[in-house]
Amino acid sequence: MLKRIEADGVTHVSDANPATAESTHEGLPKKVLVAEDNVVSQQAARHYLEAMGCNVMVVEDGHAAVAACARQEFGLVLMDLQMPRMDGLQATQEIRRQERPGRHVPVLALTAKSASDELARCTAAGMNGLLTKPLDITKLRQALDRFGLARRSLEPGAPVTAQAGDPVDLMTLNAKFSGDMAFVRRLCQTFVTTTGQGLEELDSAVAAGERNRIRLLAHKIKSAGSSIHAHRLAALAANIESAAMSAAPTEITSAVDALRKAFDEATLHIGAHLT
């Protein structure tokens, strides 16, 4: 049964502590691999990491992550759990299998789920811990410090009070990226373009009754919405993701209609405030 989504959006979960204590990582390269299939999340992660002095490489799926780790060494891998072709758990297992003796690249999962739900699976796959999405500046900085990667400080902007009911919390988003309005505009435009495409694909998947594809597309839209603080849209997409395999077709259709309405409202809000 699809759940009713309240207007105030979703509940955020804090990041888990590292699964185990780490030894020193002297000699590891100062380069971070980000394996993430959502373009909005890619841009946000790259912006954070580069602002803290990291050299960043981005790939879109688990196969590409494994191939990248086979070609070069990284100081840290940030691995999304849900990706096409090969998920983050499978990719980490393959990276561990191929590692040369004496080398152990740190891998942290990126997940939108509760840390307590995912940490055991991540550790069993050979990961060193996890970060929840959308990324938190302080937690990311702690992770980079843990592996000796951060070169510069990046502090979050001053706390702000969001306008109740806004389709996108642009005040918090702007503060999150330290007032870099040019980047916020680019990020929101990427959200509008990619989410619009994702909704077209979602309509097609619903028409064809492709439930697993519905679930995966809803997950991507949820991640994009969370990244720009479009909380209601993200909550509606999460609802579809969780119910895609069991809800009646009419319920899914109705939920997708509500999701499209939330997207239209978010798009109008972005256009009105970021032009």
Secondary structure, DSSP 8 states (H G I E B T S, - for coil): ------TT----------SS-----TT--SEEEEE-S-HHHHHHHHHHHHHTT-EEEEESSHHHHHHHHHHS--SEEEEESS-SSS-HHHHHHHHHHH--TT----EEEEESS-HHHHHHHHHHTT--EEEESS--HHHHHHHHHHTT---S-----------TT-SS-HHHHHHHTTT-HHHHHHHHHHHHHHHHHHHHHHHHHHHHT-HHHHHHHHHHHHHHHHHTT-HHHHHHHHHHHHHTTTS-HHHHHHHHHHHHHHHHHHHHHHHHH--
